[in-house]
């Protein structure tokens, strides 16, 4: 399964304070001059969003192998969040949307 997430970088890699998925995806670029800059997107795969070791949570797109694990629940949550962005004006909330998806 080839699932990739993609987030826009808002700061230089060393300026982040919290290990979000985006920050973890930027780490392989730390010692490289051509890292993604603010405004650019960085694609990555969510492997284990709740892993204790930060290095196991995501892998950057050029390190993705077809055999790499995928955190399906994290992608489902992202899908729900995206749908809510569109459907809240029409009276949907998370519970109603989850019910409609079943």
N, C-alpha and C positions, 0 to 999 in steps of 0.2 A: 504494500500500500504506500503510495507516494503522497503523503500529506505534508504540506509545508505551510507554515504561518509566515506572515511578513509584517514587520512593524517599521514605522518611520523613526529614524534616529533623531532625537531632539537636542542632544549634546555631544560633545567630544567624549570618547570612551572613558577617559579618566575622570570625568566630571560627575558621573553617576554615584549616588550614595547607597542605593538599594539594588540587590541582585534580582532584577526582573528578568523575564525571559529574553527581552531585547538586550539587556546588559550581558547576560550569559552568552548570547549569540555573538556579541562583539568581542568577547575575550580572546578568541583565536587571532584577532586582528591587532592585539595590543602592541606587538613588536613589529608590525608591518606599517610602512609609510602610507600605503594606499588603503587605509581603512575607510569604512563608510562614514561620511560626515553628516552633520545636522541637515535634515531635509531629505536625505537618501533613505532608501528602504533596505532592511537586512532580512533575508529569508532564513528560516530555521525550522527544524522539526522539534516538536514537543515530545520528549521521550518519556519522562516521569516527572510531572509537574510538582509532585510532593516529595521528591527524593531528598534525603538528608544531605547528600553530597551535591553541591551546586553543579558540578561537572556532568552529573547524570541527568539533569533536568532537560536540557536542550542540546541539539547539535546543529552547528551552522551548515548551511546548504551544501557547501563543497565537501563536507564530511559525511553526508547522508548516504547510507547504503540501504538497499532494499531490505536487508535483514534487520536493520535497526528497529528497536521497539518504538511503538507509537502509543501515546497516552490518549486513547479514544475518548475518555471522559472529558479531558481538557478541550478537545476539539468540539465535543457536543456542547459544552458550556459556552464556547466562543460562538457557535452557531445560534444558540438560544439568545445570547446577548445581541448579536447582529439582528436577529428577527425582532427582538423587542424594540430596538432603535426605530425600526420601521413601523411596528404595529401599535405602540403605546398610544399614538394619537387616535387610534380607532377603538380604544377601550380595552386592549389586551394588557394583561399583567403576566408575570412569570408563571403563575399557577394555571391560568387559563391557556396560555400558550403550550405549556407542558402537556396539558390534557388534550389539546388539539393535535399534538404530535404523536400521541400514543395510538 
